[in-house]
Every structure is written in C-alpha cells, then in structure tokens.
Amino acid sequence: MLETKNLKFESNNYLKPNTYMKIMKFGGTSVGKPERMHQVKELITRDNQKKIVVLSALSGTTNALVGIGDALADANKTLAKERIDTLHKHYLAFYKELLKTESAQKKAEKIIAEHFEFLNIILKISFNEAINRDILAQGELLSTKLFYTLLQELDIPAVFLPALDFMSIDENHEPELKKISEKLESILSNYADESFFITQGYICKNHRNEVDNLKRGGSDYSASLIGAAINASVVEIWTDIDGMHNNDPRIVDQTRPIAEMSFDEAAELAYFGAKILHPASIWPAQHHNIAVKLLNTMEPDAPGTTITAQEVGIGVKALAAKDGITAIKIKSSRMLLAYGFLRKVFEVFEKYKTSIDMITTSEVAVSVTVDDVSHLSEIVKELEAYGAVEVDQNQAIISIVGNMIAESKGSIAQIMNCLTDYPVRMVSYGGSRHNVSLLVDAQFKNAALQSLNDGLFEW
C-alpha cells in the first residue's frame, strides 16, 4: 500500500508562522502558451497577499529534453542536434508572442540564447547522468526567466528566487526540509517589502552540490515543500482541470470534481494514479496542516478541490488507476511453518530499492505488485531460492478511495458487484481505512473503471 516518504520532519520548531504568504504552483499547460502566461500574471496579481509562484517547464519541454538526453545516451548526436534545434525554434516563436516591447524581447532573446548555447555545448562533451540532469533543468529555468521578463515588462515588482539556491536533497534523494527552511528564511528576510517571488519547481541540488531534480511531476512536490518550509497559509496547485475528479475524465463518462477531501484520501488517489497531483506532494503539507487547493487556470473562479486534515463524509469518494503494474507470486509449500519467510522476501525487494504497492498472502503463497521492473530479473532470480515464482505483467491497480471505506458496511460487496464481468487478480482490503485496491489485467481497466463509476456513484 501507500508508503510515506522518509522526509526529515522530526525537527519542526524552527518553523515560524507565515500565514501572510501563500504558494501558487502552475503546471506546464498553465504556462505552455504565451496567452496562458498572461493568465498566470492576472491570477497572481488578483490579491495583495504575498506569494511564492512556482512554475513548471512549458508543456512539452521536459519530454523534449528527455528526448535530447536519450539521443546523447545513444551517442546519436545528429538526432540530439535536431531535437535541440526544434525546441529552440519553439522558444523563439514563443517569446515573440509573449512580449511586446523591444527591450523585453531582447532580454528574452539573450535568455534563450544562453540556454540553447549550453545545450549545444553538451553535444561536444562526454555525456553522463550528471549532464543529463543539467539538461532536464533547462525547462524550468527557461519558463521562470521568461515569466519574470514578462513581469518586468509590465512593471510588476517581483523577486527572482532561484530554486538551486535553497532546494536540496540528501544522499538518499530525500528533501532536506530543515536546510531548505533555513535558506529560504534567510533569503526572504532580505525582501520584507516584496510581494511576488518567482521560482522553479522540480529542480534542486543534491548532496554533491550538483543540479538534480525531484523526479517527474516534482513541481507539485516543490510547491508543497516550500509551503512546509515557510509554513504558508495555503498551497495552490493550478492546472488545466477544475480540481480532483471522482474518476478519470479521459476514460469514463460522467465525472465530477470533488469539493473537499482529506489529506489521506488525496494521498491515496495521487499514489494510485490521479494525474492532477504528484504522489509525494501531500506529505509536507499534511505534516504542517497546510491546506492544498487544486484549481483551474482556465476557470479561475471554479471552486476546485480543497484538501485539509478534515474528513468529510463516509463512503466511496473517487476512483484512480495505476498502469504498468507487474504482479509477482512466490509459492512455497514450506511457507506455512517457515518463520521469517516474509522478511526474506521483502529483503529482496529492499535490496533492489523496489517498492511494493499491493500484497496478498495465503498459507502457501504471497503475491506482490511493483511498478518498477528495472531489476525484475534479479529479483525473480533471488526469489526462486524460496519457491516457485510466477510473473504477470501488463496489470493495472484500480483504487476505490473514500473516508472509512474499508469499514463501511457492505462497501466491498458493492464494489465487487460492479466487477462481475471482469477477473480480479488481487484485492487489498483493510490495509488502509481509506482505500480498497484491486488488481486487474490492463485490458480490463477502462471497462472496469466505467462499471465502477456507474455502480458506485449516483448521477
């Protein structure tokens, strides 16, 4: 089931109340077009509250940068150059629509030239993982610098706040919240009269002081960490959808946004497939009891979803699905009386730093699911020392989430009645009071989600 990030929250007395400042994070689609950057400008200036604005890369940029890195990793510099040039053309067109004055456009030209000069220099040197992380950082650096240039053109006072000056992770890739808070407090103390701070999501420095990142979707995580670090009044996550929906609107008919949900419910949904929110982003805000709001850049007056510690209502609230799941079953006639059997099995997954999503056991077998198969062959080889191993790939986890769902009378029967036409490989029930998870073959996922949607919600 859902695993808590191993964040260093034990020393929290250093945090001072900062209810006058909020965090506003805008995703790639919210800044992906010049007109949408102008919308973001309108949103951050709608009130006088101090705020730190966290921006993702322009939509499509991170994928393009990943493609450049992949080409370089394959030693295909010709392809890498083509991808760099294509992305460069996109930015040259972008800034001309974004900015109107000659002085602002010249600033943007210089910014873009510097970053693409860096990408072209990389073509001439040996490629490694550290360089790849530098490549991936260019998206957020470009988006924030261009947005900051827009604010300057419009005479909107703001402070450019480089994330690499304060956001850091340790040798285990865990954010160093105490250090982040201390650095931010020191920086912000120099700008007591300023209202707007512009910074990057996703990027950070690692324990070797190299450019690194919080993995894909990490801008949400950045926003939540910054909110926790300054004890903000609220963390607002702005995307292109009006809040967390009760099912995936891309797959099923009839979905609706959820007005309120608890941190625990939101964390389960994010972990098990809800795309609007990065799975790790709930924990920092939850630990410091900072409300998180999911809002729509294109419909700014829509209520969206508010996530707090308060548990509202009982029963099924939403569904989510997680693709790319592999089920592994270890069957052993010796298991029933074998003291320490499960410990030995779990130690194999720990050795290869592979997290387990679901687990079921019987007298002679244990089944687990994983979403990371990078060490699958090594894991299977070691597990075969304890019994026969079966592997089923192309599976999907469907999670039914809601307050007290696992303790609600008749809930499991209601869920299973919706799935009589679909084979269910595993069921995880009771591990969380907020979640019932099912494993199905990926080919049945969409139809199962629709059937659950029809049977569990009143329309």
Phi, psi and omega in degrees: 000191187296130180253136179283137174298146185273055183287152182269081184260003190293332181251096187246001183290345181286343182283134177251146179304135183221048188292350180277351185240137177238165179250133175236113180253133180241127182281179186300320179290334180287339178239010190284347177229151180305319180294331178283327172299323177294324175297319178298319177302317178297319183293319184283346180255010182288338178222172184264005181292140177294146184206149169255122182260121182252123183246141169276176172289156174305142182306134181091341185291314182298319177299320179295319179292322174300318179297322176296313179298320179298318180296319179293322178298330178271006180062027179258080184289334177296314178295318179302317179297318178299318181289324176296315182295321178297315179294322179300315179300322179299315181289327177295324176285324184298310187292332180291332175275331184286318190245147185250324185276152181296320181294319179293320180295323177295320176300315181296319177302317180294317179301310183296319179300318181297316184287324179280337170296318177300314181297323180287328176297323180300333178299338187261358183238169181291134183273139173211179185294324178297320177294321179299321178293325175297319178300313183295335181286344187295330182298309181292323178297319179293312184298317182290321180293321178292320178294320177297322177296321176300314179298319178297319179299325183267009179057039175260113183297132178204160178245128175279123190240090183298125180298330181292350177276345184218336184273123184216155176232156181268189184293343176264011179068025177260138179299140179264083191297320180298314179295319178300316181296316181297317180294317180296317179301319180295316181293312184294332180296341179277353184228051185299333184263001182270151184251330185241131176235130183248124181219171183265143165273171168077315188271157182197181171250145177264185186291346176264009181064026175265156173295133181217192180206169181264022179074173186299139184080007188288353178294324173300316180298316177304313182299317181292321178295318178296319177300317178292321184296326180253004182054056185292164179286326181197152172247116180257125178252110183260125181227201180253023178222148188274064175096179177287125179268161182282356174197175183280109183293346177282344187246317188248156174278148176062089170233163180214150177290152179259123185291316184221143172206163181274163176304316183297316179296315181296321180296318178298314181296317181296317182294322185262027165125347180295117191283344186289341187223134177291134185306321184283346192288343181286322192300312180298317180294319180297317183296328181257009176054047178257121181300142175243130178243134176255115190231163186251116180301324182279341175228072189296340180268356175293142185294333180066208181236133176251127182247122181221183178286342184289133177264120186248121177075168179230139177114188185296130180243323183199163177238151174212156180225142181239121182270177174068035183263141175241130177261136180234122178247129177248115183248129182211126178292344180274354190295320188306316184255009185270099177297131178086006182301310182296321179301316180296321178297312183293329179296331177295315179292323178295321181303321182260016176049048181246116182283147177257133178270308183234156176212137170226149181227154170225188181293333186235004183207155172226134178241138178226161174237147178224156175247000179244112183251018183296336178239027186301315183296319179293320180297312181299318181300317181286326179292333181296345175289343184251353179161184178285136184244130175242138181237127175241115179261180181057047176253168178219141175262128172251124181247132176253118191240141176176157181298127177062020186300321182286348180247003181279133182298126175081000185295316182294323178295318179298318179296311184292331177296335178282349189241024183295339181266003186228132178288131179254121185282319181214155174226130174246112188224124178101347177292331175224138178288349185255000193210134166241124183243142181233145175250125178229160173297141185304331181294340181260357189301306185298315180294322179294319177299319179294318180296318177295320179299316180292325187269337186260340183244143176268132184244000000 
